[in-house]
Amino acid sequence: MKLATMHPTAERELGEITDYYAAIAAELADAFVGCFESYKARIVENPLQFSIRRGAVRRANLAPQFGEYYLPFMIQKNRVVILAVAHARRRPHYWRDRIGEAKKLA
């Protein structure tokens, strides 16, 4: 599988979440980024290991320390497109309007 592409808003979300954790402790922000990067690599390596949740969208739940976050993604033209860095309890499906846009990003 080719490298992952992130929806521009997902990149912004990653930055906002990292800033939030950095305000608490730099180590926590580093741990979140490390967890995100680890899951991103796993998604690219084997995207089919993650379950389909809606249509062509798959979901990777982050590790227990950051388990409230998940990465919804699609496979488009042999490329992974990460739609969001989403919080499971805050408007959990707000990113669905990005699906159409993601098809153009691949």
NUSE-510649 format. One record per residue: residue number from 0; residue in one letter; x, y, z of N, C-alpha, C in turn. Coordinates in steps of 0.2 Angstrom, whole numbers. Layout:
// residues N
     k   r     npx     npy     npz    capx    capy    capz     cpx     cpy     cpz
   NUM   a       X       Y       Z       X       Y       Z       X       Y       Z
...
***
This chain:
// residues 106
     k   r     npx     npy     npz    capx    capy    capz     cpx     cpy     cpz
     0   m       4      -6       0       0       0       0       4       6       0
     1   k       2      11      -3       6      18      -4       5      21       3
     2   l       9      26       4       9      30      10       2      33      11
     3   a       1      35      17      -6      38      19      -6      45      17
     4   t     -12      47      15     -13      55      14     -18      56      19
     5   m     -17      62      22     -22      65      27     -27      70      24
     6   h     -33      70      26     -37      75      24     -35      82      27
     7   p     -34      87      24     -32      93      27     -35      95      34
     8   t     -41      94      35     -44      95      42     -42      90      47
     9   a     -40      84      45     -37      79      49     -30      81      52
    10   e     -27      84      47     -20      87      49     -21      92      55
    11   r     -26      96      54     -27     102      59     -29      99      65
    12   e     -33      93      65     -36      90      71     -30      87      75
    13   l     -25      84      71     -19      81      74     -15      86      78
    14   g     -15      92      75     -11      98      78     -15     100      84
    15   e     -21     101      84     -25     103      90     -25      98      96
    16   i     -25      92      94     -25      87      99     -18      87     103
    17   t     -13      87      98      -6      87     101      -5      94     105
    18   d      -8      99     103      -7     105     107     -11     105     114
    19   y     -16     102     114     -20     100     120     -16      96     125
    20   y     -13      91     123      -9      86     127      -3      90     129
    21   a       0      94     125       6      98     126       5     103     132
    22   a      -1     105     132      -3     110     138      -3     106     144
    23   i      -4     100     144      -4      96     150       3      94     152
    24   a       6      91     147      13      88     148      16      87     141
    25   a      22      89     140      25      88     134      26      80     132
    26   e      27      76     138      28      69     137      21      66     134
    27   l      16      69     137       9      66     134       8      68     127
    28   a      10      74     125       9      75     118      14      71     114
    29   d      20      70     116      25      65     112      22      58     112
    30   a      19      56     117      16      49     117      10      49     112
    31   f       6      54     112       0      54     107       3      54     100
    32   v       8      58      98      10      58      92      13      51      90
    33   g      17      48      95      20      42      94      15      36      92
    34   c       9      37      96       4      32      95       0      33      88
    35   f      -1      39      87      -4      41      80       1      38      74
    36   e       7      40      75      12      37      70      12      30      69
    37   s      12      27      75      12      19      75       6      16      71
    38   y       0      19      73      -6      17      70      -6      19      62
    39   k      -4      24      61      -4      26      54       1      21      50
    40   a       6      19      53      11      14      49       7       8      49
    41   r       3       6      54       0      -1      54      -6       0      48
    42   i      -9       5      48     -14       6      43     -11       5      36
    43   v      -6       9      35      -3       8      28       0       1      26
    44   e       3      -2      32       6      -9      31       0     -14      29
    45   n      -5     -13      33     -11     -18      32     -18     -15      33
    46   p     -20     -11      29     -27      -8      30     -32     -13      31
    47   l     -32     -18      28     -38     -23      28     -39     -26      35
    48   q     -34     -25      39     -34     -28      46     -39     -24      50
    49   f     -41     -18      48     -46     -14      52     -53     -15      49
    50   s     -58     -15      53     -65     -17      51     -68     -11      47
    51   i     -72     -13      43     -76      -8      39     -82      -6      44
    52   r     -83       1      44     -88       3      48     -94       6      45
    53   r     -93       9      39     -98      12      35     -96      13      28
    54   g     -99       9      23     -97      10      16     -90       7      16
    55   a     -86      11      13     -79      10      12     -75      12      17
    56   v     -77      15      23     -73      18      28     -72      13      33
    57   r     -65      12      35     -63       8      40     -61      12      46
    58   r     -60       9      52     -59      12      58     -53       9      62
    59   a     -48      13      64     -43      11      68     -43      14      75
    60   n     -45      10      80     -45      13      87     -38      14      90
    61   l     -36      19      92     -30      20      95     -29      16     102
    62   a     -23      15     104     -21      11     110     -25      14     116
    63   p     -25       9     121     -29      11     127     -28      18     130
    64   q     -21      20     130     -20      26     133     -24      32     130
    65   f     -25      31     123     -28      37     119     -34      33     116
    66   g     -37      29     119     -43      25     116     -49      28     115
    67   e     -50      35     117     -55      38     115     -55      41     108
    68   y     -49      41     105     -48      43      98     -47      37      93
    69   y     -50      39      87     -49      34      82     -48      37      75
    70   l     -46      33      71     -44      36      64     -48      32      59
    71   p     -53      36      56     -57      33      51     -53      35      44
    72   f     -53      29      40     -49      30      34     -52      26      28
    73   m     -50      28      22     -53      24      16     -47      22      12
    74   i     -48      17       8     -43      15       3     -45      18      -4
    75   q     -41      22      -7     -43      25     -13     -37      25     -18
    76   k     -38      22     -24     -33      21     -29     -26      19     -26
    77   n     -27      13     -22     -21      10     -19     -17      15     -14
    78   r     -21      20     -11     -18      24      -6     -23      25       0
    79   v     -20      25       6     -24      26      12     -26      34      13
    80   v     -32      35      14     -34      42      15     -37      43      22
    81   i     -33      46      27     -36      47      34     -40      52      34
    82   l     -47      51      36     -52      56      36     -52      61      42
    83   a     -50      58      47     -50      62      54     -46      59      59
    84   v     -45      63      64     -42      61      70     -48      62      75
    85   a     -52      58      76     -59      59      79     -59      56      86
    86   h     -63      60      90     -64      58      97     -71      54      97
    87   a     -71      48     100     -77      44     100     -83      47     103
    88   r     -82      51     108     -88      54     111     -90      61     110
    89   r     -86      64     106     -88      71     104     -90      71      96
    90   r     -96      71      95     -99      71      88     -95      66      84
    91   p     -96      60      86     -92      54      83     -92      53      75
    92   h     -97      56      72     -97      55      64     -97      62      61
    93   y     -95      67      64     -94      73      60     -90      74      54
    94   w     -86      69      53     -81      69      48     -84      65      41
    95   r     -90      63      42     -93      59      36     -93      63      29
    96   d     -94      70      30     -94      74      24     -88      74      20
    97   r     -82      72      24     -76      72      20     -75      66      16
    98   i     -79      61      16     -79      55      12     -78      57       4
    99   g     -83      61       2     -82      63      -5     -76      67      -7
   100   e     -74      71      -2     -68      75      -3     -62      70      -4
   101   a     -62      65       0     -56      60       1     -55      57      -6
   102   k     -60      56     -10     -59      53     -16     -55      57     -21
   103   k     -55      63     -20     -51      68     -24     -44      68     -22
   104   l     -43      67     -15     -36      67     -12     -31      62     -14
   105   a     -34      56     -16     -30      50     -17     -26      50     -24
***
